[in-house]
Amino acid sequence: MDTNIKYPRRLFVRKILRAGIALAFKVLATIQKVDEENIPDGGPLLVVGNHFHFLDPLLMIYAAPWPLEFVGGAKLPNAPSSVHFLQRLFGVIPTNRGGQSRGTLRMAESVLKQKGVIGIFPEGGSWATVLRPARPGTAFLAWRTNALILPVGIDGTVGFFDKVRRGERVKITLKFGKPYGPLNLDGATKPGRDELDEIGHLMMRKIAELIPPERRGFYSDDPAVREAARGTEIYPWASVSEL
């Protein structure tokens, strides 16, 4: 597998896809972008957000002002077949829950070395509707590449199609936090697991600030919200390796 990605790529196809996504959201939803002044002009940049619904990647593509590469699961157990088709057409950098992800890491690194922009959901899936800890692969990518990190809070996708069926216009908010990083300032050659965990927790705490309090789950300041989210932090694919 060739892990050297030319950035940007698939510009024509992605332009058509983005136009179709924008049209669909224009018909079905009202989207508010908050604190857009925090968006950097370009990369190297990691755009990280909460992942509560299979529509979240489409929203990130919709909101991106620069050519965006995306890291996503090679298999999407919670998404319909149409999303699988769009993923292949877009050319998502795949990460395989059933195997190693060294190729994924090298592809993502090649994009960032070209001052590219990568979107990724640190939680690694949308099996819950409250915030959960980041997977270590996202933290490792941030540490290894020293890219800036832009946190994004996505609110309004939960129950999207139920609202559409009731004839409601869905209200969605995309809130952009302040970019931060780089993380590996001392030039260390290998991070420890504790360091990766702390990088991941920092990432998710910054995302938590951008979403409603009741969605903050594992990262809520409210003990009752954390207790209600107990168990959602368990990764469904913990026995396999993925980015």
C-alpha positions as CSV (number, residue, x, y, z in Angstrom):
1,M,0.0,0.0,0.0
2,D,1.3,3.4,-1.0
3,T,1.4,5.6,2.1
4,N,2.6,8.8,0.4
5,I,-0.4,11.0,-0.2
6,K,-0.2,14.0,-2.4
7,Y,-2.0,16.9,-0.7
8,P,-4.4,18.2,-1.8
9,R,-6.1,15.5,-3.9
10,R,-9.4,14.5,-5.5
11,L,-10.3,18.2,-5.7
12,F,-13.0,17.9,-8.4
13,V,-14.7,14.9,-6.8
14,R,-14.6,16.4,-3.4
15,K,-15.9,19.7,-4.7
16,I,-19.0,18.0,-6.1
17,L,-19.5,16.0,-2.9
18,R,-19.1,19.1,-0.7
19,A,-21.7,20.9,-2.8
20,G,-24.1,18.0,-2.5
21,I,-23.6,17.8,1.3
22,A,-24.1,21.6,1.6
23,L,-27.3,21.3,-0.4
24,A,-28.7,18.5,1.8
25,F,-28.0,20.4,5.0
26,K,-29.5,23.6,3.5
27,V,-32.7,21.7,2.9
28,L,-32.9,19.9,6.2
29,A,-31.0,21.9,8.8
30,T,-30.0,25.3,10.0
31,I,-26.3,25.3,10.8
32,Q,-24.6,27.9,13.0
33,K,-20.8,28.3,13.1
34,V,-19.5,29.8,16.3
35,D,-16.1,31.4,16.8
36,E,-14.9,30.9,13.2
37,E,-12.1,33.4,13.9
38,N,-10.3,30.5,15.7
39,I,-9.9,28.6,12.4
40,P,-6.3,28.7,11.2
41,D,-5.5,29.6,7.6
42,G,-3.9,26.2,7.0
43,G,-1.8,23.3,8.3
44,P,-0.2,21.3,9.5
45,L,-3.4,20.9,11.4
46,L,-5.4,18.2,13.1
47,V,-9.1,19.0,13.4
48,V,-10.7,17.0,16.2
49,G,-14.3,16.7,17.3
50,N,-16.9,14.8,19.2
51,H,-18.5,11.8,17.4
52,F,-22.1,11.1,18.4
53,H,-23.6,10.4,14.9
54,F,-22.5,9.1,11.5
55,L,-23.4,12.5,10.0
56,D,-20.5,14.2,12.0
57,P,-17.9,13.6,9.3
58,L,-20.1,15.2,6.7
59,L,-20.5,18.3,8.9
60,M,-16.8,18.6,9.3
61,I,-16.3,18.3,5.5
62,Y,-19.1,20.9,5.1
63,A,-17.4,23.3,7.5
64,A,-13.8,23.0,6.3
65,P,-12.5,26.1,4.6
66,W,-9.4,24.2,3.3
67,P,-8.9,20.9,1.5
68,L,-9.5,18.3,4.2
69,E,-8.2,14.8,4.4
70,F,-10.1,12.5,6.7
71,V,-9.2,9.5,8.9
72,G,-12.1,7.1,9.4
73,G,-12.9,3.5,10.1
74,A,-12.6,1.1,7.2
75,K,-15.9,-0.5,8.5
76,L,-18.8,1.7,9.7
77,P,-21.1,-0.5,11.8
78,N,-23.4,2.4,12.7
79,A,-23.8,4.0,9.3
80,P,-26.1,3.1,6.3
81,S,-24.6,1.9,3.0
82,S,-24.9,5.3,1.4
83,V,-22.3,6.6,3.9
84,H,-20.0,3.8,3.0
85,F,-20.3,4.8,-0.7
86,L,-19.6,8.5,0.1
87,Q,-16.6,7.5,2.2
88,R,-15.0,5.5,-0.7
89,L,-15.8,8.3,-3.1
90,F,-14.3,10.9,-0.9
91,G,-11.1,8.8,-0.4
92,V,-11.1,8.6,3.4
93,I,-7.7,7.4,4.9
94,P,-8.9,4.1,6.3
95,T,-8.1,2.7,9.7
96,N,-8.8,-1.0,10.2
97,R,-10.3,-2.0,13.5
98,G,-9.3,-5.6,12.7
99,G,-5.6,-5.0,12.3
100,Q,-2.6,-2.7,12.6
101,S,-2.8,0.9,11.6
102,R,0.9,1.7,10.8
103,G,-0.1,2.5,7.2
104,T,-2.8,4.9,8.4
105,L,-0.3,6.7,10.6
106,R,2.2,7.0,7.7
107,M,-0.5,8.3,5.3
108,A,-1.6,10.9,7.9
109,E,2.0,11.9,8.6
110,S,2.6,12.4,4.8
111,V,-0.4,14.8,4.6
112,L,0.8,16.8,7.6
113,K,4.3,17.1,6.3
114,Q,2.9,18.9,3.3
115,K,1.2,21.4,5.7
116,G,-2.1,19.6,5.1
117,V,-5.2,19.4,7.3
118,I,-6.6,16.1,8.7
119,G,-10.0,15.6,10.3
120,I,-10.3,12.8,12.9
121,F,-12.6,11.8,15.7
122,P,-10.5,10.8,18.7
123,E,-13.2,8.7,20.3
124,G,-12.9,6.2,17.4
125,G,-16.6,5.7,16.8
126,S,-20.1,6.9,17.4
127,W,-21.5,4.2,19.7
128,A,-22.6,6.7,22.4
129,T,-24.1,10.2,22.5
130,V,-21.9,11.6,25.3
131,L,-18.2,12.3,25.3
132,R,-15.7,9.5,25.9
133,P,-11.9,9.2,26.2
134,A,-9.7,9.5,23.1
135,R,-8.1,6.5,21.5
136,P,-4.3,6.5,21.9
137,G,-3.6,6.6,18.2
138,T,-5.0,10.1,17.8
139,A,-2.8,11.3,20.7
140,F,0.2,9.6,19.2
141,L,-0.4,11.3,15.8
142,A,-0.6,14.7,17.5
143,W,2.5,14.1,19.5
144,R,4.6,12.6,16.6
145,T,3.7,15.3,14.0
146,N,3.7,18.4,16.3
147,A,0.7,19.7,14.2
148,L,-1.6,22.3,15.7
149,I,-4.8,20.9,17.0
150,L,-8.2,22.6,16.4
151,P,-11.0,21.3,18.7
152,V,-14.5,21.4,17.3
153,G,-17.8,20.9,19.2
154,I,-20.7,19.4,17.1
155,D,-24.2,19.6,18.6
156,G,-27.5,18.8,17.0
157,T,-26.9,15.6,15.1
158,V,-28.3,13.2,17.8
159,G,-31.9,12.3,16.7
160,F,-31.3,14.1,13.3
161,F,-33.6,11.8,11.2
162,D,-36.3,11.5,13.9
163,K,-36.6,15.3,13.8
164,V,-36.7,15.3,9.9
165,R,-39.4,12.7,9.9
166,R,-41.5,14.9,12.3
167,G,-41.1,17.7,9.8
168,E,-38.7,19.7,12.0
169,R,-35.8,21.8,10.7
170,V,-32.8,20.5,12.6
171,K,-30.6,23.0,14.4
172,I,-26.9,22.2,14.4
173,T,-24.1,24.1,16.0
174,L,-20.4,23.9,15.1
175,K,-18.3,25.6,17.7
176,F,-14.6,26.1,17.1
177,G,-12.1,26.3,20.0
178,K,-8.8,27.9,20.0
179,P,-6.0,25.9,18.3
180,Y,-3.2,24.6,20.5
181,G,0.1,22.8,20.3
182,P,2.6,21.7,19.3
183,L,2.9,19.0,22.0
184,N,6.3,17.5,21.7
185,L,8.4,20.5,22.6
186,D,11.4,18.6,24.1
187,G,12.1,16.5,21.1
188,A,11.4,13.2,22.9
189,T,11.7,10.1,20.6
190,K,8.9,8.0,22.2
191,P,5.9,9.0,24.4
192,G,4.9,6.8,27.3
193,R,1.3,5.5,27.6
194,D,0.6,7.9,30.5
195,E,1.7,10.8,28.4
196,L,-0.5,9.7,25.5
197,D,-3.4,9.3,27.9
198,E,-2.9,12.8,29.2
199,I,-2.7,14.2,25.6
200,G,-6.0,12.5,24.8
201,H,-7.7,13.7,28.0
202,L,-6.6,17.3,27.2
203,M,-8.0,16.9,23.7
204,M,-11.3,15.8,24.9
205,R,-11.5,18.4,27.7
206,K,-11.1,21.1,25.1
207,I,-13.9,19.5,23.0
208,A,-16.1,19.2,26.1
209,E,-15.9,23.0,26.6
210,L,-17.6,23.4,23.1
211,I,-20.6,21.1,23.6
212,P,-23.7,21.3,25.9
213,P,-23.0,20.2,29.5
214,E,-25.3,17.2,29.3
215,R,-23.2,15.8,26.5
216,R,-19.9,16.0,28.2
217,G,-20.1,12.5,29.7
218,F,-16.7,11.3,31.0
219,Y,-15.5,14.9,31.0
220,S,-18.3,16.6,32.8
221,D,-17.8,18.6,36.0
222,D,-21.1,17.2,37.2
223,P,-20.8,13.9,39.1
224,A,-24.4,13.0,38.1
225,V,-23.6,13.4,34.4
226,R,-20.4,11.3,34.8
227,E,-22.3,8.6,36.6
228,A,-25.0,8.5,33.9
229,A,-22.3,8.1,31.3
230,R,-20.6,5.2,33.2
231,G,-19.8,2.4,30.7
232,T,-19.9,4.5,27.6
233,E,-16.1,4.9,27.9
234,I,-15.6,1.2,27.3
235,Y,-14.3,0.9,23.7
236,P,-16.3,-1.7,21.8
237,W,-13.3,-2.9,19.8
238,A,-10.7,-2.9,22.6
239,S,-9.2,-6.2,21.6
240,V,-8.0,-4.8,18.2
241,S,-5.5,-2.2,17.2
242,E,-6.5,0.9,15.3
243,L,-5.6,4.6,15.0
